[in-house]
């Protein structure tokens, strides 16, 4: 926002901090419980950040919409309305994510099991911090706005800037070069688009029929794709298209696939290689093996 009062940079930053706290709490708890840390677990923070930021946007959106139903100055009522709207969505997404990852703990692969334990626990902490820590940040930010304090310096924003000071000083320390305060929250263009155009378009009976047909085609394609899935991994898919690895594996499959994997023979212990009869025995053994 252009308003120095309504700007929510710190609010968004605290939403990211909330996801970071969830990662730290999860990792600390799992390490304390003796769950091994594998390298794949290092990818978990990116998943938690995505879900945490999504929950943050839901909370902020519901908070901004609550001003239409509740008196702007009634903080408790607005928080109640915010949680009424946001908690259902946040809870459902968290439950589905946690269930998906905890099901993954049934696998026989220890590395996958550790990854699912770390990530699933992090989702639980992310849910807790979103409803507690970030909710408290919403209240503190609202109190700052009610007192007309600057988003960065927390100084009170005056109605008219100091004429003797520069515009840069007025923006950073007072609030606005024009001296206008943002008392009301304007309708966001994205909300207007979905409410006035996308929503009516999607509820048209012909569009709904088209959506059902597209979804049916999607489900049919998904079922067909599942029937074509094969176990294993093709190393050619992990290399660039112009990599030398691809022709190497192509030739390997073309000329050597029928022979199977290489077999190595190891003779343990000391062997008298200088003895001609011993060398003959080894040679006969190799020929018999071949």
Steps between C-alpha positions, in 0.01 A plus 500: 500500500610855435368615835767515768242391757330218311825351373530137615864423428573400860183292510610302195850462643360359823300249295828370358652501850203291617583234239865514607406445863298195396804354322728563799250351745445192287869437438583554866229261619591227251872524580420490873295183441793342315350500152792489252554809286551410133589732216150486349365667815683817390223549241227514766535875580397590146179300534422654839570849367252451217223379729581757769488793259174368355345486849632851565325635191175333606522657846574847363222477240243397761623775731455764230151371413390503863491881496186479283314304770655621825583843634855582399603594854366180661813289494357196683195479273714532188733225621201278567364563152844441349543163669143405409580544132866396488526217752294256293715541190827494693395194701391298197819569306711413804311175566538383140871582494570338836301190404684467170845520659422279799372233262843522340657392830375147432754456222787255537760760393657666809588821314144549375365418846719765661405758238128437554535518880689829492269659243173376651600626844603833350151539350348454845727767648426728203129470577556580868721802430261636236205499743701629798813693407373650174160577652674701772699685235172591326375658823821695560497626142136607539583694818776677311258596224239627746758737647605620152857387544750462217560142383880534527579757769177456704485881533159664495407614149389862490215623286725747323868448438759740630540761229854573613611141453574314181250269333727205580489587871122534495455160332741316731430671831161670476303294254413672174607789284135586433402462864204274419428205725353172383195460725310251283618190320423520127377194314790302361498474118545122517196465727299720266597287199396173662181644647370687195639305205649159576230386743201574271690351204574176687139459620361513147332165423699444178826581674413262783432226244836571337675483838340162574610366161855629549515346845378168361773512237753582770392204715508267198849617406617457859370142515669420169824654623492293818472181294814598306722568799792262531744448785859612468676814390644591163827684561467671162215707641736650758741646245478793260383430147845572354692309767743223405326279756198445275682343198710296745191339655340461157803301376517309827138387460550423133817292519533374856151467646476128415806417712361633825706657777873444539614218730825543691698214657715568805756255636542561869811403694859463387558325166830367365477668161858398420393136505412394145250238618314761711473732201367208292238425767388863501476502123297176499271648768438811289427293192254284693329813636475653154 
